[in-house]
Amino acid sequence: MNERNYQIELEKAYLENKDFDYLKLQDKVILFTGACGLIGRYFVDFVLYVSSKLNLNVKIIALEKNPDVLDLLYKYKEYINQGKVIPITQDVTKSFNIDGEIDFIIHAASPANPFWFANYPVDVINANVNGTLNMLNLAKEKNAKFLFISSGEVYGMQNCPDYGYVESQPGIVDSSIVRSCYTESKRCSETLTISFGYQYHIDVNVARLCYIYGPTYSPNETRVIFQFINNYLNNEDIVMKSNGEQVRSYLYVSDGVMALLNILVNGSNSEVYNVSSYDAVSIKDIARTISELSNGNLKVIFELPKEDEKKGFSKFMMAIQNPEKLISIGYSPKVSFKEGIKRTIDVLR
């Protein structure tokens, strides 16, 4: 990662969202699980950047299972020494205690990789369901607002209507296939979240994320958009393992972070929000966009997937999430798909 370009990226995100009331974060303590994931790392970086710029005195408890990955946060030695960043190595499926007050808990720790769906489905269910239960118990203990990071996958296996999935629409899921380990455990975790809010009178929300992309993704990511970006960065032709007709909602990571901040400070209790934009993008569109950014130097080639790869693939074609409910509480996506791909490459090249 080009750190100078990344700082420029964070400044861009701040300037694009100067109308947000950041003072609502003043002196808050935010616990983020999965803090070194794609959206978690950007969230930590961005909130620290804004807190320093505006003197907000925000404290972040950054929780991550893998201690090697957590080392990413040690570039903030100054913040750690000041107690503004507290890195914790913790498996969320194990019970634990954290001392001190917590105002917000954002629970994003979850295996979201198709490789895991195909090879470790029981572990996926355990991480999602038991991990969420443990974090909800912590939210109850601390009386903290709890934001569960879910997925548009909960809408299931049917194609969306023309206006996209809305939050009140129930999904249809075939629970007899292994690929449903992720979908069903996310659905169960959503119900757990809403039930905790009802039974224990704590403030909860669910954020159903569409496909989030940006420069903070892991080198081990296998999702197609990141494979194509890696092709670009390595000056390799773009390899497609389908006809590319699947259409999904995509959102640049800075817009995703601003969506979470809007839900934290403006979301109504026990409401579910789609985190998405109006960008409906096919796999073919992704390949074409990245090829265009290479000035046509990279070709798009087709290759049949292996059998174990197919097990992790989603089979339905049209899955667009309607963002209007989130927009109604002040959220406004700023970055177009092509611009988001360009900014990702600029930071990583």
C-alpha positions in Angstrom: 0.0 0.0 0.0 1.2 3.5 -0.8 0.8 5.2 2.6 1.0 8.7 1.1 -1.8 8.0 -1.4 -3.8 6.4 1.4 -3.6 9.6 3.5 -4.7 11.5 0.4 -7.6 9.0 0.1 -8.7 9.5 3.8 -8.6 13.3 3.2 -10.8 12.9 0.1 -13.3 10.8 2.1 -13.4 13.5 4.9 -13.9 16.4 2.4 -16.6 14.5 0.6 -18.5 14.0 3.9 -17.9 17.3 5.7 -21.6 17.7 6.2 -21.7 14.7 8.7 -22.0 15.7 12.3 -18.8 14.2 13.6 -19.3 15.9 17.0 -21.7 13.1 17.8 -18.6 10.9 18.1 -17.0 13.3 20.7 -15.4 11.3 23.6 -17.0 8.0 22.4 -15.5 4.6 22.9 -16.1 2.3 19.8 -15.4 -1.4 19.9 -15.0 -2.8 16.4 -14.7 -6.6 15.9 -12.9 -7.7 12.7 -11.0 -4.5 12.9 -8.5 -5.5 10.3 -11.0 -6.6 7.7 -11.7 -4.6 4.6 -14.3 -2.2 6.1 -12.9 -2.5 9.7 -9.4 -1.3 8.8 -10.7 1.7 6.8 -13.2 2.5 9.6 -10.3 2.6 12.2 -8.1 4.6 9.9 -10.8 7.1 9.0 -12.2 7.7 12.4 -8.7 8.2 13.9 -7.9 10.6 11.1 -11.1 12.6 11.7 -10.8 12.4 15.5 -7.2 13.9 15.3 -8.3 16.5 12.8 -11.3 17.7 14.8 -9.9 16.9 18.3 -12.8 14.5 19.0 -11.0 12.3 21.5 -12.5 9.1 20.1 -11.1 5.8 21.5 -11.2 2.6 19.4 -11.0 -0.9 20.8 -9.8 -2.9 17.8 -10.6 -6.6 18.1 -9.1 -9.1 15.7 -8.7 -12.9 15.9 -5.4 -13.2 14.1 -2.5 -11.6 16.0 -0.4 -11.3 12.8 -3.1 -9.4 11.1 -3.6 -7.2 14.2 0.0 -6.0 13.7 -1.4 -3.7 10.9 -2.7 -1.5 13.7 0.7 -1.1 15.4 1.5 1.7 12.9 -0.6 3.7 15.4 2.0 3.4 18.2 1.4 7.0 19.2 -2.3 6.4 19.4 -1.8 3.2 21.3 0.5 4.9 23.8 -2.1 7.6 24.3 -4.8 4.9 24.9 -6.8 6.0 21.9 -6.4 2.7 20.2 -6.5 -0.6 22.2 -5.7 -3.6 20.0 -7.1 -6.9 21.4 -6.4 -10.4 20.0 -9.7 -12.3 20.6 -11.7 -15.1 19.0 -15.3 -13.8 19.3 -16.7 -17.3 19.7 -14.9 -17.4 23.1 -16.4 -15.5 26.0 -14.4 -12.7 27.4 -14.4 -9.5 29.4 -13.4 -5.9 28.6 -12.9 -3.4 31.3 -14.2 0.2 31.1 -17.1 1.9 29.3 -18.1 1.2 25.7 -20.5 3.4 23.8 -20.8 1.6 20.5 -20.1 -2.0 19.4 -19.8 -2.7 15.7 -19.7 -6.5 15.2 -18.1 -7.2 11.8 -16.0 -10.3 12.5 -17.2 -13.0 10.1 -15.7 -15.3 7.5 -17.0 -13.8 4.3 -14.8 -15.7 1.8 -16.3 -18.2 -0.6 -13.4 -20.5 0.1 -14.5 -20.8 3.7 -18.1 -21.4 2.6 -17.0 -24.3 0.5 -14.5 -25.8 2.9 -15.3 -24.8 6.5 -19.1 -24.3 6.7 -19.4 -25.3 10.4 -16.7 -22.8 11.4 -18.6 -20.1 9.4 -21.8 -20.9 11.3 -20.0 -20.9 14.7 -18.3 -17.6 14.1 -21.5 -15.9 13.0 -24.0 -17.2 15.5 -21.9 -17.8 18.7 -19.7 -14.8 18.0 -22.7 -12.5 17.7 -24.3 -13.9 20.9 -21.1 -13.2 22.8 -20.9 -9.6 21.5 -24.6 -9.0 22.3 -24.0 -10.1 25.8 -21.2 -7.6 26.1 -23.4 -4.9 24.7 -26.0 -5.7 27.3 -23.4 -5.6 30.1 -22.1 -2.2 28.9 -25.4 -0.8 27.8 -23.7 0.0 24.4 -25.4 0.6 21.1 -24.9 -2.6 19.0 -24.6 -2.6 15.2 -24.5 -6.0 13.6 -22.8 -6.2 10.2 -25.0 -8.5 8.1 -25.1 -9.1 4.4 -27.4 -8.7 1.4 -27.1 -12.4 1.1 -29.9 -12.8 3.7 -32.3 -12.0 0.8 -31.7 -15.5 -0.4 -31.7 -17.2 -3.7 -34.4 -15.4 -5.6 -33.7 -12.5 -8.0 -34.6 -9.1 -6.7 -37.5 -7.0 -8.0 -36.8 -4.1 -10.4 -36.5 -1.6 -7.5 -34.1 -3.9 -5.6 -34.4 -5.7 -2.3 -36.0 -3.6 0.5 -35.5 -4.4 4.2 -39.0 -5.8 4.7 -38.6 -8.4 2.0 -38.1 -11.9 3.4 -35.5 -14.1 1.7 -35.8 -17.6 0.3 -32.8 -19.9 1.2 -32.2 -23.5 0.5 -30.9 -24.7 3.8 -29.9 -28.1 2.4 -26.9 -26.8 0.5 -23.5 -26.1 2.1 -23.3 -22.6 0.6 -26.2 -21.6 2.9 -23.9 -21.8 5.9 -23.2 -18.1 5.5 -26.6 -16.9 4.6 -28.5 -18.8 7.3 -26.0 -17.9 10.1 -26.3 -14.2 9.1 -30.1 -14.5 9.2 -30.0 -16.1 12.6 -27.6 -13.5 13.9 -29.9 -10.7 12.7 -32.8 -12.3 14.7 -30.6 -12.6 17.7 -29.7 -8.9 17.5 -33.3 -7.7 17.2 -34.4 -10.2 20.0 -31.7 -8.8 22.3 -32.9 -5.3 21.7 -36.5 -6.3 22.4 -35.9 -8.5 25.5 -33.0 -6.6 27.2 -34.0 -3.0 26.1 -30.7 -2.2 24.4 -30.3 -0.1 21.3 -29.5 -2.3 18.3 -29.3 -2.0 14.5 -28.6 -4.3 11.6 -26.6 -3.2 8.5 -27.0 -5.4 5.5 -23.9 -4.7 3.4 -23.8 -5.0 -0.3 -20.4 -5.8 -2.0 -17.9 -3.5 -0.4 -14.6 -2.9 -2.2 -11.6 -0.7 -1.6 -7.8 -0.7 -1.0 -8.0 -2.3 2.5 -8.8 -5.8 1.3 -6.7 -8.8 2.4 -4.1 -10.3 -0.1 -5.9 -13.6 0.5 -9.3 -12.3 -0.8 -10.8 -14.6 -3.5 -13.9 -12.6 -4.4 -14.0 -11.8 -8.1 -13.6 -8.0 -7.9 -10.4 -8.4 -5.9 -9.1 -11.1 -8.2 -9.5 -8.6 -11.1 -7.9 -5.8 -9.2 -4.9 -8.1 -8.5 -4.8 -8.9 -12.2 -4.4 -5.2 -12.9 -1.7 -4.6 -10.2 0.3 -7.7 -11.5 -0.2 -6.7 -15.1 -2.0 -9.9 -15.9 -5.0 -10.6 -18.1 -8.4 -10.7 -16.3 -9.6 -14.2 -15.8 -13.4 -14.7 -15.8 -14.8 -18.1 -14.6 -18.4 -17.4 -15.7 -20.2 -15.5 -18.4 -20.2 -12.5 -16.1 -24.0 -11.8 -16.1 -24.5 -11.8 -12.3 -25.5 -8.3 -11.2 -24.9 -7.0 -7.6 -24.8 -3.7 -5.7 -21.3 -2.4 -5.1 -20.2 0.3 -2.7 -16.8 1.9 -2.2 -15.4 1.4 1.3 -15.5 5.1 2.3 -19.2 5.2 1.5 -19.6 2.0 3.5 -17.9 3.5 6.5 -20.0 6.7 6.3 -23.1 4.4 6.2 -22.1 2.7 9.4 -21.4 6.1 11.1 -24.9 7.3 10.0 -26.6 4.3 11.4 -24.6 4.6 14.7 -25.7 8.2 15.4 -28.9 8.5 13.4 -30.4 5.0 13.1 -33.7 4.3 14.8 -33.6 1.5 17.4 -34.1 -2.0 16.1 -34.2 -1.0 12.5 -32.5 -2.8 9.6 -30.7 -0.8 6.9 -29.4 -1.8 3.5 -25.9 -0.4 3.0 -25.6 0.1 -0.7 -25.8 2.6 -3.6 -27.7 2.8 -6.9 -24.7 1.2 -8.6 -25.8 -2.1 -10.1 -22.7 -3.8 -11.6 -22.2 -7.1 -13.4 -19.1 -9.2 -13.2 -18.6 -8.4 -16.9 -18.9 -4.6 -16.0 -16.1 -5.0 -13.4 -13.8 -6.7 -16.0 -14.6 -4.1 -18.6 -14.0 -1.2 -16.2 -10.6 -2.5 -15.1 -9.6 -3.3 -18.7 -10.5 0.3 -19.6 -8.4 1.7 -16.7 -5.4 -0.3 -18.2 -6.1 1.5 -21.5 -7.0 -1.9 -23.0 -3.6 -3.4 -22.2 -5.2 -6.2 -20.2 -7.4 -8.7 -22.0 -10.4 -10.5 -20.6 -10.2 -14.3 -20.9 -12.6 -17.0 -19.8 -11.6 -20.1 -17.8 -13.8 -22.9 -16.4 -14.0 -23.0 -12.6 -12.8 -26.0 -10.6 -15.5 -28.1 -8.8 -14.4 -26.9 -5.3 -14.6 -23.3 -6.5 -18.2 -23.8 -7.8 -19.4 -24.8 -4.3 -18.6 -21.3 -3.0 -20.4 -19.5 -5.9 -23.7 -17.8 -5.5 -26.2 -19.1 -8.1 -28.8 -16.3 -8.5 -28.3 -13.6 -11.1 -29.8 -10.3 -9.9 -29.2 -9.0 -6.3 -29.5 -5.3 -6.0 -30.2 -3.6 -2.6 -32.3 -0.5 -2.4 -30.6 2.2 -0.3 -33.5 4.6 0.2 -34.2 3.8 3.8 -30.6 4.6 4.8 -30.6 7.7 2.6 -33.7 8.9 4.6 -31.5 9.2 7.8 -28.9 11.4 6.1 -26.7 9.0 4.2 -25.4 10.0 0.8 -23.0 7.8 -1.3 -20.4 9.9 -3.0 -18.1 7.6 -5.0 -19.1 6.1 -8.4 -18.0 2.5 -9.2 -15.4 3.5 -11.8 -14.0 6.2 -9.4 -13.9 3.7 -6.6 -11.9 1.2 -8.6 -9.5 3.9 -9.7 -9.0 5.1 -6.1 -8.4 1.5 -5.0 -5.7 1.0 -7.6 -4.1 4.4 -6.9 -3.6 3.5 -3.2 -2.3 0.0 -4.0 -0.2 0.5 -7.2 
